[in-house]
Amino acid sequence: MTNQITPRPGIMEIDPYMGGESHVPGVAKIHKLSSNENPLGPSPKAIAAFKAVAGTLERYPSSDHAGLRIAIGQVHGVDPSRVICGDGSDEVISWLCNAYAGPGDEVLFTAHGFSMYRISALGAGATPVEVAETKRRVDVDKLLAGCTANTRLVFLANPGNPTGTMISEAEMARLADGLPPQALLVLDGAYADFVEGFDGGLALVEARNNVFMTRTFSKIYGLGGLRVGWGYGPAAIIDVLNRIRGPFNVTAAGLAATGHLWDTPSATNPLNPGSSASINRALTPIQSRSTVE
């Protein structure tokens, strides 16, 4: 009998996401450089908050994530009602693709973009379009040239991984200005906290209705094991994403650990062992021997 239970077109084109090696014989604790796991670990405040919820695991977590959204608002100076929290920022990326792209639509990203851009686009039935970079740097002119009447989403990882390169705020604004009217620019700021004085494109999000931003607690905050990310954008887009967001999508442990991170309103608080200043000091000997070819 012929099997007529088949997936939607595009699904079988997806190569399952492959994480880096996480086991080395004879080594008790390793950190995956491929995933940029923070070798300094999370803040003691996050660890204490995580332990505190262990006795209430029978209870469902908050579904509106109000406490975390308010904390994010206070730290980053954003409107909590326009923040949405996800199971890592990749869940937010998936929502964007499912809400705004589908069969016949195109999702653009650059050659070294996060692999979930392609996976999420195909999962939504859309066509992923990879645009070449120039010397491993995002080329705004090439991205704009790659746009068509079918382009619905343009993902930009800034700073990029693994390239470590980034484009200026002026270039980000030029990209937003040049997009076709039906396209949304998504600024993936997973590594924005590592750049002193960089807001991940927040000013651009506040000024325009075609720009959205994603962030994560997995990298500089050392909380990759809890999978918590967030997005910020126009109220209309947040409303759309909340309509497809599942209930209780962030765990109680994740909400507790991320909601009590900051002693001062700074994402690079030196009291946090995972702050960019601490990481840069720890990596100085390595950076002095490293080059990007």
C-alpha positions as CSV (number, residue, x, y, z in Angstrom):
1,M,0.0,0.0,0.0
2,T,1.4,3.4,-1.0
3,N,2.0,5.7,1.9
4,Q,0.0,8.8,1.4
5,I,0.9,10.5,4.7
6,T,3.6,12.9,3.6
7,P,4.9,16.2,5.0
8,R,4.3,19.5,3.4
9,P,6.7,20.4,0.5
10,G,10.0,21.9,1.8
11,I,10.1,19.9,5.1
12,M,12.3,17.2,3.7
13,E,14.7,19.8,2.4
14,I,15.6,20.7,6.1
15,D,18.8,19.3,7.4
16,P,18.2,18.7,11.2
17,Y,20.1,21.2,13.3
18,M,23.4,19.8,14.5
19,G,24.9,21.2,17.7
20,G,28.6,21.1,18.4
21,E,30.4,18.2,20.0
22,S,29.6,18.2,23.8
23,H,31.7,15.2,24.9
24,V,35.4,14.7,25.1
25,P,36.8,11.5,26.5
26,G,38.5,12.1,29.9
27,V,37.2,15.6,30.2
28,A,34.5,16.2,32.9
29,K,33.4,19.7,31.8
30,I,33.7,21.2,28.4
31,H,32.3,24.3,26.7
32,K,31.2,24.3,23.1
33,L,32.9,27.1,21.2
34,S,30.6,26.3,18.3
35,S,27.7,27.4,20.5
36,N,29.6,30.2,22.2
37,E,28.7,28.8,25.6
38,N,29.8,31.2,28.3
39,P,32.8,29.5,30.1
40,L,32.2,31.8,33.2
41,G,28.8,30.5,33.8
42,P,25.6,32.3,34.9
43,S,25.2,34.9,37.6
44,P,24.9,33.7,41.2
45,K,21.6,35.5,41.3
46,A,20.3,33.4,38.4
47,I,21.5,30.2,40.1
48,A,19.8,31.1,43.4
49,A,16.5,31.9,41.6
50,F,16.7,28.7,39.7
51,K,17.1,26.7,42.9
52,A,14.3,28.6,44.6
53,V,11.7,27.2,42.2
54,A,12.6,23.6,42.6
55,G,10.0,23.1,45.3
56,T,7.1,24.3,43.1
57,L,7.6,22.3,39.9
58,E,4.0,21.1,40.0
59,R,2.8,24.6,39.2
60,Y,2.5,26.0,35.6
61,P,4.6,29.1,35.0
62,S,3.3,32.6,34.2
63,S,1.9,32.6,30.6
64,D,2.2,36.3,30.0
65,H,5.8,36.5,31.3
66,A,4.9,39.9,32.9
67,G,7.7,39.9,35.5
68,L,10.4,39.2,32.9
69,R,9.0,41.6,30.4
70,I,8.9,44.4,33.0
71,A,12.5,43.6,34.0
72,I,13.6,43.7,30.3
73,G,11.7,47.0,30.0
74,Q,13.5,48.5,32.9
75,V,17.0,47.4,31.9
76,H,16.8,48.2,28.2
77,G,14.4,51.1,28.4
78,V,11.7,49.5,26.2
79,D,7.9,49.2,26.5
80,P,7.2,45.8,28.2
81,S,3.9,45.5,26.3
82,R,5.9,45.3,23.1
83,V,8.2,42.5,24.5
84,I,7.5,38.8,23.7
85,C,9.4,36.0,25.4
86,G,10.2,32.7,23.8
87,D,11.9,29.3,24.3
88,G,15.2,30.9,23.1
89,S,15.2,33.6,20.4
90,D,15.0,30.8,17.8
91,E,11.4,30.3,18.9
92,V,10.7,33.9,18.1
93,I,12.3,33.5,14.7
94,S,10.1,30.5,14.1
95,W,7.0,32.5,15.0
96,L,8.0,35.3,12.6
97,C,8.4,32.8,9.7
98,N,5.1,31.1,10.5
99,A,3.2,34.4,10.9
100,Y,4.6,36.3,7.9
101,A,6.0,33.9,5.4
102,G,4.5,30.9,3.6
103,P,4.3,29.2,0.1
104,G,5.4,31.6,-2.5
105,D,7.1,34.0,-0.1
106,E,10.9,34.5,0.3
107,V,13.0,34.8,3.5
108,L,16.4,36.4,3.0
109,F,19.6,36.0,5.1
110,T,23.3,36.2,4.5
111,A,25.8,33.3,3.9
112,H,26.9,33.0,7.5
113,G,23.5,33.7,9.0
114,F,22.0,31.6,11.8
115,S,21.0,28.2,10.4
116,M,17.5,28.5,12.0
117,Y,16.6,31.2,9.4
118,R,16.6,28.6,6.7
119,I,15.1,25.9,8.8
120,S,12.2,28.1,10.0
121,A,11.6,29.4,6.5
122,L,11.3,25.9,5.1
123,G,9.2,24.9,8.0
124,A,6.7,27.6,7.2
125,G,6.6,26.6,3.5
126,A,8.5,29.7,2.4
127,T,11.6,29.8,0.1
128,P,14.9,30.6,1.9
129,V,17.2,32.9,-0.1
130,E,20.9,33.0,0.9
131,V,22.7,36.2,-0.1
132,A,26.5,36.4,-0.5
133,E,28.6,38.4,1.9
134,T,31.6,40.6,1.1
135,K,34.8,39.4,2.9
136,R,32.5,37.7,5.5
137,R,30.7,41.0,6.2
138,V,27.0,41.7,5.5
139,D,26.7,43.6,2.3
140,V,23.6,45.8,2.4
141,D,23.7,46.4,-1.4
142,K,23.6,42.7,-2.0
143,L,20.8,42.2,0.4
144,L,18.7,44.9,-1.2
145,A,19.5,43.5,-4.7
146,G,18.2,40.1,-3.4
147,C,14.8,41.5,-2.5
148,T,11.8,40.8,-4.7
149,A,8.1,41.4,-4.6
150,N,8.0,38.0,-2.8
151,T,10.4,39.0,0.0
152,R,8.6,39.0,3.4
153,L,11.4,38.7,6.0
154,V,15.1,39.7,6.0
155,F,17.1,38.3,8.9
156,L,20.3,40.1,9.9
157,A,22.6,38.7,12.6
158,N,24.5,41.7,13.9
159,P,27.2,41.1,15.1
160,G,27.5,37.9,13.1
161,N,28.5,34.5,14.2
162,P,30.9,32.9,13.4
163,T,32.3,35.9,11.4
164,G,32.5,38.3,14.3
165,T,31.8,41.2,11.9
166,M,29.0,43.7,12.1
167,I,27.6,46.6,10.2
168,S,27.0,50.1,11.5
169,E,23.6,51.6,12.6
170,A,23.7,53.8,9.5
171,E,23.9,50.7,7.3
172,M,21.1,49.0,9.2
173,A,19.0,52.1,8.6
174,R,19.9,52.1,4.9
175,L,18.8,48.5,4.7
176,A,15.5,49.2,6.5
177,D,14.9,52.2,4.2
178,G,15.5,50.2,1.0
179,L,13.3,47.1,1.7
180,P,10.2,46.6,-0.3
181,P,7.0,47.7,1.6
182,Q,5.8,44.2,2.5
183,A,9.2,43.1,4.0
184,L,10.1,43.1,7.7
185,L,13.7,43.5,8.8
186,V,14.6,41.2,11.8
187,L,17.7,42.3,13.7
188,D,19.1,39.2,15.5
189,G,21.0,40.6,18.5
190,A,22.2,37.4,20.1
191,Y,25.7,38.9,20.4
192,A,24.8,42.5,20.8
193,D,25.7,42.5,24.5
194,F,29.3,41.8,23.6
195,V,29.6,45.2,21.8
196,E,30.0,48.0,24.3
197,G,27.5,50.8,23.7
198,F,25.5,48.9,21.0
199,D,21.8,48.6,21.6
200,G,21.2,45.9,19.1
201,G,19.3,48.2,16.8
202,L,16.8,49.3,19.4
203,A,16.7,52.9,18.1
204,L,15.8,51.6,14.7
205,V,13.0,49.4,16.1
206,E,11.6,52.4,17.9
207,A,11.7,54.7,14.9
208,R,10.2,52.3,12.2
209,N,7.3,49.9,11.7
210,N,9.3,47.5,9.5
211,V,12.0,46.5,12.0
212,F,11.9,43.9,14.7
213,M,14.7,42.8,17.2
214,T,15.5,39.5,18.9
215,R,17.8,38.9,21.9
216,T,18.8,36.0,24.0
217,F,19.9,35.1,27.5
218,S,21.9,32.1,26.2
219,K,25.2,33.8,25.4
220,I,26.6,36.6,27.6
221,Y,24.3,35.6,30.6
222,G,25.4,32.0,30.4
223,L,21.9,30.5,30.5
224,G,21.8,28.4,27.3
225,G,20.5,25.5,29.3
226,L,17.3,27.3,30.2
227,R,16.4,28.5,26.7
228,V,15.0,32.0,27.1
229,G,15.0,34.7,24.5
230,W,12.9,37.7,23.6
231,G,11.7,39.9,20.8
232,Y,10.8,43.5,20.6
233,G,9.0,45.3,17.9
234,P,5.9,47.2,16.7
235,A,2.8,46.5,18.8
236,A,0.9,45.1,15.8
237,I,3.6,42.5,15.2
238,I,3.7,41.5,18.9
239,D,-0.1,41.1,18.8
240,V,0.3,38.7,15.8
241,L,3.0,36.7,17.4
242,N,1.1,36.3,20.7
243,R,-1.8,34.7,18.7
244,I,0.5,31.8,17.7
245,R,2.6,31.6,20.9
246,G,1.8,28.5,22.9
247,P,0.8,28.8,26.6
248,F,3.5,28.4,29.2
249,N,6.2,28.4,26.6
250,V,8.9,29.6,29.0
251,T,9.6,27.4,32.0
252,A,9.3,28.6,35.6
253,A,13.0,28.1,36.1
254,G,13.7,30.1,33.0
255,L,11.5,33.0,34.1
256,A,12.9,32.9,37.6
257,A,16.6,32.9,36.6
258,T,16.3,35.6,33.9
259,G,14.0,37.9,35.9
260,H,16.5,38.5,38.7
261,L,19.7,39.0,36.8
262,W,20.4,42.7,37.2
263,D,21.6,44.6,40.2
264,T,21.9,47.8,38.1
265,P,20.2,48.7,34.8
266,S,23.0,47.6,32.6
267,A,23.3,44.6,30.4
268,T,27.0,44.6,31.0
269,N,26.8,44.8,34.8
270,P,30.4,43.9,36.0
271,L,28.8,42.2,39.0
272,N,27.5,39.5,36.6
273,P,30.4,37.0,36.0
274,G,29.1,36.6,32.5
275,S,29.4,40.3,31.6
276,S,31.3,41.4,28.5
277,A,34.0,43.0,30.6
278,S,34.7,39.8,32.5
279,I,34.6,37.7,29.3
280,N,36.9,40.0,27.5
281,R,39.4,39.9,30.3
282,A,39.3,36.1,30.3
283,L,39.7,35.8,26.5
284,T,42.5,38.4,26.1
285,P,45.3,35.8,26.0
286,I,43.3,33.8,23.3
287,Q,42.3,36.9,21.3
288,S,45.9,38.1,21.1
289,R,46.8,34.9,19.2
290,S,43.7,34.7,17.0
291,T,43.1,35.9,13.5
292,V,40.2,35.7,11.1
293,E,41.2,34.8,7.6
